[in-house]
Amino acid sequence: MIEIRALYQRENKRNIHLTAETMGEEGLYSEIAIGVYKGPKDDEDCFADIYVGINEDGGSRVLITLDGDSYGDHKLAVYPERSGTDVLDFGNY
């Protein structure tokens, strides 16, 4: 697992930190999971999960939770290789 403290112009006003780790089932699928947290390390609050991988067609896909609910279903899928209105898909994944 990788953990970093997020910075923007040397600052982190909301104490946001990130984790990244591999997820999946060996031989079946693999992806990168990114957790977004706020608060002190001993009382952290995960408010977003982002999964980066591929879809059933082999295209790149990013799944994101919304509304500060990191434990709920991913509500937004982003397909970076697509264009126009096909890039974003709102639903439950």
Contacts in CASP RR format, 6 or more apart in sequence:
PFRMAT RR
TARGET T0000
AUTHOR 0000-0000-0000
METHOD contacts of the structure
MODEL  1
MIEIRALYQRENKRNIHLTAETMGEEGLYSEIAIGVYKGPKDDEDCFADI
YVGINEDGGSRVLITLDGDSYGDHKLAVYPERSGTDVLDFGNY
1 19 0 8 1.000
1 20 0 8 1.000
1 21 0 8 1.000
2 19 0 8 1.000
2 20 0 8 1.000
2 21 0 8 1.000
3 17 0 8 1.000
3 18 0 8 1.000
3 19 0 8 1.000
4 17 0 8 1.000
4 18 0 8 1.000
5 12 0 8 1.000
5 16 0 8 1.000
5 17 0 8 1.000
5 18 0 8 1.000
6 12 0 8 1.000
6 16 0 8 1.000
6 17 0 8 1.000
6 18 0 8 1.000
14 38 0 8 1.000
14 39 0 8 1.000
15 38 0 8 1.000
15 39 0 8 1.000
15 40 0 8 1.000
16 36 0 8 1.000
16 37 0 8 1.000
16 38 0 8 1.000
17 37 0 8 1.000
17 38 0 8 1.000
17 39 0 8 1.000
17 41 0 8 1.000
17 44 0 8 1.000
18 34 0 8 1.000
18 35 0 8 1.000
18 36 0 8 1.000
18 37 0 8 1.000
19 34 0 8 1.000
19 35 0 8 1.000
19 37 0 8 1.000
20 32 0 8 1.000
20 33 0 8 1.000
20 34 0 8 1.000
20 35 0 8 1.000
21 32 0 8 1.000
21 33 0 8 1.000
22 30 0 8 1.000
22 31 0 8 1.000
22 32 0 8 1.000
22 33 0 8 1.000
23 30 0 8 1.000
23 31 0 8 1.000
23 32 0 8 1.000
23 33 0 8 1.000
23 51 0 8 1.000
24 30 0 8 1.000
24 31 0 8 1.000
30 53 0 8 1.000
31 51 0 8 1.000
31 52 0 8 1.000
31 53 0 8 1.000
31 54 0 8 1.000
32 51 0 8 1.000
32 52 0 8 1.000
32 53 0 8 1.000
33 49 0 8 1.000
33 50 0 8 1.000
33 51 0 8 1.000
34 49 0 8 1.000
34 50 0 8 1.000
34 51 0 8 1.000
34 52 0 8 1.000
35 46 0 8 1.000
35 48 0 8 1.000
35 49 0 8 1.000
35 50 0 8 1.000
35 70 0 8 1.000
36 46 0 8 1.000
36 47 0 8 1.000
36 48 0 8 1.000
36 49 0 8 1.000
36 50 0 8 1.000
36 70 0 8 1.000
37 44 0 8 1.000
37 45 0 8 1.000
37 46 0 8 1.000
37 47 0 8 1.000
38 44 0 8 1.000
38 45 0 8 1.000
38 47 0 8 1.000
39 45 0 8 1.000
46 70 0 8 1.000
46 71 0 8 1.000
47 68 0 8 1.000
47 69 0 8 1.000
47 70 0 8 1.000
48 64 0 8 1.000
48 65 0 8 1.000
48 68 0 8 1.000
48 70 0 8 1.000
49 63 0 8 1.000
49 64 0 8 1.000
49 65 0 8 1.000
49 70 0 8 1.000
49 74 0 8 1.000
50 62 0 8 1.000
50 63 0 8 1.000
50 64 0 8 1.000
50 65 0 8 1.000
51 62 0 8 1.000
51 63 0 8 1.000
51 74 0 8 1.000
52 60 0 8 1.000
52 61 0 8 1.000
52 62 0 8 1.000
53 60 0 8 1.000
53 61 0 8 1.000
53 62 0 8 1.000
54 60 0 8 1.000
54 61 0 8 1.000
55 61 0 8 1.000
55 79 0 8 1.000
59 79 0 8 1.000
59 81 0 8 1.000
60 79 0 8 1.000
60 80 0 8 1.000
60 81 0 8 1.000
61 77 0 8 1.000
61 78 0 8 1.000
61 79 0 8 1.000
62 77 0 8 1.000
62 78 0 8 1.000
62 79 0 8 1.000
62 80 0 8 1.000
63 74 0 8 1.000
63 76 0 8 1.000
63 77 0 8 1.000
63 93 0 8 1.000
64 74 0 8 1.000
64 75 0 8 1.000
64 76 0 8 1.000
64 77 0 8 1.000
64 78 0 8 1.000
65 71 0 8 1.000
65 72 0 8 1.000
65 73 0 8 1.000
65 74 0 8 1.000
65 75 0 8 1.000
66 75 0 8 1.000
66 76 0 8 1.000
67 75 0 8 1.000
73 91 0 8 1.000
73 92 0 8 1.000
73 93 0 8 1.000
74 92 0 8 1.000
74 93 0 8 1.000
75 90 0 8 1.000
75 91 0 8 1.000
75 92 0 8 1.000
75 93 0 8 1.000
76 88 0 8 1.000
76 89 0 8 1.000
76 90 0 8 1.000
76 91 0 8 1.000
77 88 0 8 1.000
77 89 0 8 1.000
77 90 0 8 1.000
77 91 0 8 1.000
77 93 0 8 1.000
78 87 0 8 1.000
78 88 0 8 1.000
78 89 0 8 1.000
79 86 0 8 1.000
79 87 0 8 1.000
79 88 0 8 1.000
79 89 0 8 1.000
80 87 0 8 1.000
END
